[in-house]
Amino acid sequence: MGQFEKILIKILCGTKDKDIDFDNICKVLHHFGFEERISGSHHIFHKDGIDEIINIQPNGSKAKPYQVKQVRHILLKYKLGGGIDA
């Protein structure tokens, strides 16, 4: 299992939301085709066919837990988990 799959499983399982690196959550979103624009500390991700816009900010080097939950919800809602179930 590669590093990307380990990060994705960590996000999808929902037990370590406070331990997700901000850079890793950005890598996952880029992997699934989300486009990023940055406004100050806000990183805003969008993708054609996805109604929601994801707005995340770093908390030091980590992602904020409630924002990891929002990303997980979108990945599961649109079945972007690549066959990996939480």
N, C-alpha and C positions, 0 to 999 in steps of 0.2 A: 504494500500500500504506500503510495507516494505522499509527499508532504501536503499537497493540495487536498487529497482525500481526507487526511487526518484533520486538517483545518475545517473542511466542510462538515465532517462528522461532529466535530466539537461545536460548531454553530448550530447544527440541526438537532443535536441531543438536548440542548437547553440546560445543561447542568453546570456549565462553567461560563456563563455570559459575562461575568466580570473579569475573566482571564483571557479574553479575545484581543489580540493585538489589532490596533487600528489599521495598520498596513495590510494585515491578513484579510480583514473584512473587505477592504478596497480591492485586493487581488481577486477575491471570490466574485465580487460584483463585476469586475472587468472580465473575468473568465466567462461569465454568463451573458456578456454582450452589453452590459450597461455602460452608458456614456457618462463621463464625469465632468462637472464644471465646479470651480472653486470660487467662493465668495467669502473672503476673510477666512475664518476658521471652519466655515461650513463647506462640506463636500456634498454636492447635490448630484444624485445619480438618476438617470432616466433611461427607458428602453422602449422602443416601439412595441406596441401590443401589451404593455404593462400600464395599467391605469394610475397606479400609485407612483409618487416621486419619493425617493429615499433621500433624506437630509440627515447627514451624520457629522459629528464633530469629535475630534480626539479628546480624551481625558488623560493627559500625559501621553504615554505611548499606547494606551488601551482604548478600546471602543467603549462607549457608555452602554451599560447592560440593557437599558430599555430600547436602545437603538439596535442592538444585536437581536433582540426579540422581534423588532419590526422587520428586520432583514429576514430572519427565519420565517416569519409569517408569509412574507412575499414569495420566498423561495418555495415554500410548501404549497401556497395557494396556486401558483402558476406552474407547479411541478418542475422546478428547475434544479432539483436536488440530484439529478443525474442517476436516478435509480436508488439513491441512498435514502432510506426512511429513518425518521427520528425515532 
